[in-house]
């Protein structure tokens, strides 16, 4: 009797372990910069992925009638292209079933070749450079509008709504920064409109005195910055310190809840756009997500956590449709998936770009990011 009492729990534990082992494990890779100047954005993305996986496992989610367990494999690319390809290879070697990421275009694009060669589907929730989906890789998808739409719409808005005539443009020389700035210039056309100065910096710069002094001499009425908030915030701060009163505009990289703190000057003279948009009929779903996020992490959504969440759910939906989590089997289903996300309906065109991608224009009021309008 002593033998049974002592060892019965072990037998039961082994039985449960065998049962758990029979459950299919699906590994989802997630990559974002959780170190470096954009770590606050990378952590925001990572949190969105964690929320999705936890909710899938709580259901539990079934594929071909059987419950499965999703496991996140988290990697940090530091926003660096070389590090991005290194961690991409790590995920391939780990035999992940799919990848959500990367955050930046500069890391997403080079990593995409590695995933393509391995046949692993990749959904970026935030990379906007058009090159990403134009490489003829059938494994690349994104759930936000690209820079053609983002930069072009901002350029048009600057001229038509903000009545800008003399425009200065600065970019950080990254794939994202150059791309969105280039598309902005293409869109900023109109009678009497001119780009009076073009300057560039880096994604790690802190001193902008030289380029801003050059810009100040041209007396622009609007300055556009292509880059992330970690540079765009201090740039705006130094603009105002130098007495440059021009309106300030940027893409999704600066369109964060942190911009007021980083700049000390984000107000209604600032216009930015998020490469995604929620129409009024879907606002309640987004509000519910934001509230859940706040309760779970005790912080506000910075930018793309909802899109990461939707990207994970979209990938899981394709697996369910295919009745398989094997990349080669569910990839064709991902290409034709239809998923109603919290950010809107998600389906992809022939390149892997989200169909009918929306943009949301924001400004800042009382130190808070404030929605202006959704543009489709």
HUQUI-V923041 format. One record per helix or strand. SS is the DSSP state (A for helix, B for strand). FROM is the first residue (numbers start at 1). TO is the last residue. If there is no record, write none. Layout:
BEGIN
ss = <SS | SS>
from = <FROM | FROM>
to = <TO | TO>
END
This chain:
BEGIN
ss = <A | B | A | B | B | A | B | A | B | A | B | A | B | A | B | A | B | A | B | A | B | A | A | A | B | B | B | B | B | B>
from = <2 | 24 | 39 | 62 | 66 | 81 | 98 | 105 | 122 | 130 | 140 | 147 | 166 | 175 | 194 | 209 | 222 | 229 | 247 | 259 | 270 | 280 | 305 | 327 | 339 | 344 | 348 | 354 | 359 | 368>
to = <22 | 32 | 59 | 63 | 76 | 93 | 100 | 118 | 124 | 133 | 142 | 160 | 171 | 187 | 200 | 218 | 226 | 241 | 250 | 263 | 274 | 297 | 322 | 335 | 341 | 346 | 348 | 354 | 365 | 375>
END
